[in-house]
Amino acid sequence: MTNSQFPKLGRVPITELKLIARRIANAALTLLVIAYLTSFGLILAERGREHLPANPFDAALQAFMRIWQFVTDHPQTYYWHKAELSAFHLVFETLSNSVGLLFTSLCMAFIFGILLGIVAAVSKSKIFSALIVMLSTLGISTPSFLLGMLLWWVNIQVHRTFDIAVLPSAGFGWDSHLIMPALVLAMRPLAQIAQVTYVSLTTIVQQDYIRTAYSKGLRSRVIYYRHALSNALIPILTTLGASLRFSLASLPVVELFFGWTGVGLTLLQAIDKGMSFFIIDLILSLGVFFLLVNLVIEISFPLLDARL
């Protein structure tokens, strides 16, 4: 082995380290921007409540000072629900409640969205396929609070008609309390995944390698699940990661509607109390969760497609 070969051996690890460092720097910068914009919005809201002029340039400077204080003099505890609680454990416990709800909703959206997309793609009835696509479009455009009220109404009607136990209308618990808020949060990602699955499969089945598989006598079920669906997973996962931001935007409304004690409900309560540092902590916790989910999805791409 010559000496000229040694630099080549070190290139791959160095490149990977640079890529990791770049990703960490981008994530840190993203979180810093989120924290700054949150602080800037809070300052404008505070001035609005006090009937003071906005003065955006002055508010922007004050937001920088508040973020510096947030980093250098972060409180160790928060006074919350008549008790002095550790800041880390309070944020972590609150985030855990929301992560469990979001994870359940995303799993529901992933499973049922793919199933609906497959049914629409393999159906020989164009009317049935169009109906599924239309319902998915309706699911995307329906506001979360309206869907929550609809579920409440169905819940009440089932109880009155059949005189059976129904789902809890509100409250926190890792049982049947989880179903209705998870359904509301899952509806938009589910509809988007169903549409992407349908479009991807109808495009993939027209490729040459699918025709070759048919010519070899393989069953349609094997072709769809082993060949077509595996190639459609990347756009499906991309859609899942993108739709997460809509779930995060709906989280405060859903948690307030169903009384789920997570980041969304706690965030509204903290805004009402004017706890700016606690608000920034909660927003950043959601930002970290969003970045981690998209990182996991991105890491899975090379595992699904060796060309990546």
C-alpha positions in Angstrom: 0.0 0.0 0.0 1.5 3.3 -1.0 1.4 6.5 1.0 -0.8 8.1 -1.6 -3.6 5.7 -0.6 -3.8 6.9 3.0 -5.6 10.2 2.3 -8.2 8.3 0.3 -9.0 6.2 3.3 -9.7 9.2 5.4 -11.9 11.0 3.0 -15.1 9.2 3.7 -15.1 9.6 7.5 -14.1 13.3 7.2 -16.9 13.9 4.7 -19.4 12.1 7.0 -18.2 14.2 10.0 -18.6 17.4 8.0 -22.1 16.3 6.9 -23.1 15.5 10.5 -21.6 18.8 11.8 -23.5 20.7 9.0 -26.8 19.0 10.0 -26.3 19.8 13.7 -25.5 23.4 12.8 -28.6 23.7 10.6 -30.7 22.2 13.4 -29.3 24.6 16.0 -29.8 27.6 13.7 -33.4 26.5 13.0 -34.2 26.2 16.7 -32.6 29.6 17.3 -34.7 31.2 14.6 -37.8 29.5 16.1 -37.0 30.8 19.5 -36.4 34.4 18.2 -39.6 34.5 16.2 -41.5 33.2 19.2 -40.1 35.9 21.4 -40.7 38.6 18.7 -44.4 37.5 18.4 -44.8 37.4 22.2 -43.5 41.0 22.5 -45.9 42.2 19.8 -48.8 40.5 21.6 -47.8 42.0 24.9 -47.8 45.4 23.5 -51.1 44.8 21.8 -52.7 43.8 25.1 -51.3 46.9 26.8 -52.7 49.1 23.9 -49.1 50.2 23.0 -47.8 50.9 19.5 -46.1 47.8 17.9 -42.7 49.5 17.0 -41.5 46.4 15.2 -37.8 47.5 15.1 -37.7 48.1 18.8 -39.5 44.8 19.4 -37.0 43.0 17.2 -34.1 44.4 19.3 -36.0 43.5 22.5 -36.5 40.0 21.2 -32.7 39.6 20.8 -32.2 40.7 24.4 -34.8 38.3 25.6 -33.3 35.4 23.7 -29.9 36.2 25.2 -31.4 36.2 28.6 -33.2 32.9 27.8 -29.9 31.3 27.0 -27.7 32.8 29.7 -30.2 33.0 32.6 -32.8 30.2 32.0 -35.0 29.5 35.0 -34.4 26.2 36.7 -38.0 25.9 37.9 -41.5 27.1 36.9 -44.4 27.9 39.2 -47.1 25.8 37.6 -50.5 24.6 39.0 -49.7 26.0 42.5 -46.3 24.1 42.7 -42.7 24.9 42.0 -41.7 22.3 39.3 -38.4 21.5 37.6 -38.3 23.3 34.2 -36.8 20.3 32.4 -39.2 17.7 33.9 -42.2 19.9 33.3 -41.4 20.4 29.6 -40.4 16.8 29.2 -43.6 15.4 30.7 -45.8 17.8 28.8 -43.9 16.9 25.5 -44.2 13.2 26.2 -48.0 13.5 26.4 -48.1 15.3 23.0 -45.6 12.9 21.4 -47.7 9.9 22.4 -50.8 11.5 20.8 -48.9 12.6 17.7 -47.2 9.2 17.3 -50.6 7.4 17.5 -52.2 9.7 15.0 -49.3 9.4 12.5 -49.4 5.6 12.8 -53.1 5.6 12.1 -52.6 8.0 9.2 -49.8 5.8 7.8 -51.6 2.5 8.0 -55.1 3.6 6.9 -53.8 6.1 4.3 -51.8 3.4 2.5 -54.7 1.0 2.7 -57.2 3.5 1.2 -54.6 4.5 -1.5 -54.1 0.9 -2.5 -57.9 0.2 -2.6 -58.3 3.2 -4.9 -55.5 2.2 -7.1 -56.4 -1.5 -7.6 -60.2 -0.8 -7.8 -61.6 -1.5 -11.3 -64.4 0.9 -10.6 -63.4 4.5 -11.5 -66.3 5.8 -9.5 -65.1 4.1 -6.4 -61.6 5.4 -6.9 -62.9 8.9 -7.5 -65.0 8.7 -4.3 -61.9 7.8 -2.2 -59.9 10.6 -3.7 -62.8 13.0 -3.1 -63.2 11.9 0.5 -59.4 12.4 1.0 -59.7 15.9 -0.4 -62.5 16.6 2.1 -60.3 15.3 4.9 -57.6 17.7 4.0 -59.9 20.7 3.9 -61.9 20.0 7.0 -60.8 22.2 10.0 -59.8 20.3 13.1 -62.4 21.9 15.4 -65.2 21.0 13.0 -64.1 17.4 12.8 -63.9 17.2 16.6 -67.4 18.5 16.9 -68.6 16.0 14.3 -67.0 13.1 16.3 -68.7 14.4 19.4 -72.0 14.4 17.6 -71.5 10.9 16.3 -70.5 9.8 19.8 -73.7 11.2 21.3 -75.9 9.7 18.6 -74.4 6.2 19.0 -75.0 6.4 22.7 -78.6 7.5 22.3 -79.4 5.0 19.6 -77.8 1.8 20.8 -77.5 2.7 24.5 -73.9 1.5 24.7 -70.8 2.9 26.3 -69.1 5.4 24.0 -65.7 7.0 23.8 -64.8 9.6 26.4 -65.6 13.1 25.1 -62.6 14.7 26.9 -59.8 14.1 29.3 -56.3 12.6 29.5 -55.5 8.9 29.6 -53.6 6.3 27.6 -56.8 4.3 26.9 -60.0 5.2 25.0 -59.4 8.9 25.8 -56.7 8.7 23.1 -58.9 7.6 20.2 -60.9 10.8 19.3 -58.0 13.4 19.5 -55.8 11.0 17.6 -58.4 10.6 14.9 -58.8 14.3 14.5 -55.0 14.8 14.2 -54.7 11.8 11.8 -57.3 13.0 9.4 -55.3 15.4 7.3 -52.1 13.2 7.1 -54.3 10.2 6.3 -56.0 12.0 3.5 -52.6 13.2 2.1 -51.0 9.8 2.3 -54.1 8.2 0.6 -53.8 10.6 -2.3 -50.0 10.2 -2.7 -50.3 6.4 -2.4 -53.0 6.4 -5.1 -51.1 8.6 -7.5 -47.8 6.8 -6.9 -49.2 3.4 -7.5 -51.1 4.3 -10.6 -47.9 5.8 -12.0 -45.6 2.9 -10.9 -47.9 0.1 -12.3 -47.3 1.6 -15.8 -43.5 1.1 -15.6 -41.8 -1.5 -17.7 -40.6 -3.7 -14.7 -44.2 -4.0 -13.6 -45.2 -5.2 -17.0 -42.3 -7.7 -16.9 -43.6 -9.0 -13.6 -47.0 -9.5 -15.0 -45.6 -11.3 -18.0 -43.8 -13.7 -15.6 -47.1 -14.8 -14.2 -46.8 -13.1 -10.8 -50.0 -12.5 -9.0 -51.3 -8.9 -8.8 -51.2 -8.9 -5.0 -47.5 -9.9 -5.1 -46.7 -7.2 -7.7 -48.5 -4.5 -5.8 -47.1 -5.3 -2.3 -43.6 -6.5 -3.2 -42.7 -4.3 -6.1 -45.0 -1.3 -6.6 -45.6 -0.4 -2.9 -42.0 -0.7 -1.9 -41.1 1.9 -4.6 -43.9 4.2 -3.4 -42.8 4.2 0.2 -40.3 7.1 -0.3 -43.0 9.7 -1.5 -45.3 8.3 1.2 -42.8 8.9 4.0 -42.0 12.3 2.6 -45.7 13.2 2.7 -45.8 11.9 6.3 -43.0 14.1 7.4 -44.4 17.1 5.6 -47.9 16.6 7.0 -46.5 16.5 10.6 -46.3 20.3 10.5 -50.1 20.5 10.0 -50.6 18.2 12.9 -48.4 20.5 15.1 -50.4 23.5 13.9 -53.6 21.8 14.9 -52.3 20.5 18.2 -53.3 23.4 20.5 -56.9 23.3 19.1 -57.2 19.5 19.4 -55.7 19.4 22.9 -57.9 22.2 24.1 -61.0 20.7 22.5 -60.5 17.3 24.1 -58.8 18.4 27.4 -55.5 16.6 26.5 -52.7 17.9 28.8 -49.9 18.2 26.3 -47.8 20.9 24.8 -50.7 22.5 22.9 -53.0 22.9 25.9 -50.1 23.9 28.2 -48.9 26.4 25.6 -52.3 28.2 25.5 -52.3 28.3 29.4 -48.8 29.6 29.5 -49.6 32.4 27.0 -52.6 33.3 29.2 -50.2 33.6 32.2 -47.6 35.5 30.2 -44.8 33.0 30.9 -42.5 33.9 28.0 -39.6 31.6 28.8 -41.9 28.6 29.4 -43.6 29.4 26.0 -40.3 29.4 24.2 -39.4 26.0 25.9 -42.6 24.4 24.7 -42.2 25.8 21.1 -38.6 24.6 21.0 -39.6 21.1 22.3 -42.0 20.8 19.3 -39.3 22.0 17.0 -36.9 19.4 18.2 -39.5 16.7 17.8 -40.3 17.8 14.2 -36.6 17.8 13.3 -36.0 14.3 14.8 -39.0 12.8 13.0 -37.8 14.2 9.7 -34.3 13.0 10.4 -35.5 9.5 11.0 -37.5 9.6 7.8 -34.5 10.8 5.9 -32.2 8.1 7.3 -34.8 5.5 6.2 -34.6 6.5 2.5 -31.3 4.7 1.7 -32.6 1.6 3.5 -35.7 1.6 1.2 -33.8 2.5 -2.0 -30.2 1.5 -2.4 -29.8 4.2 -5.2 -30.0 6.9 -2.5 
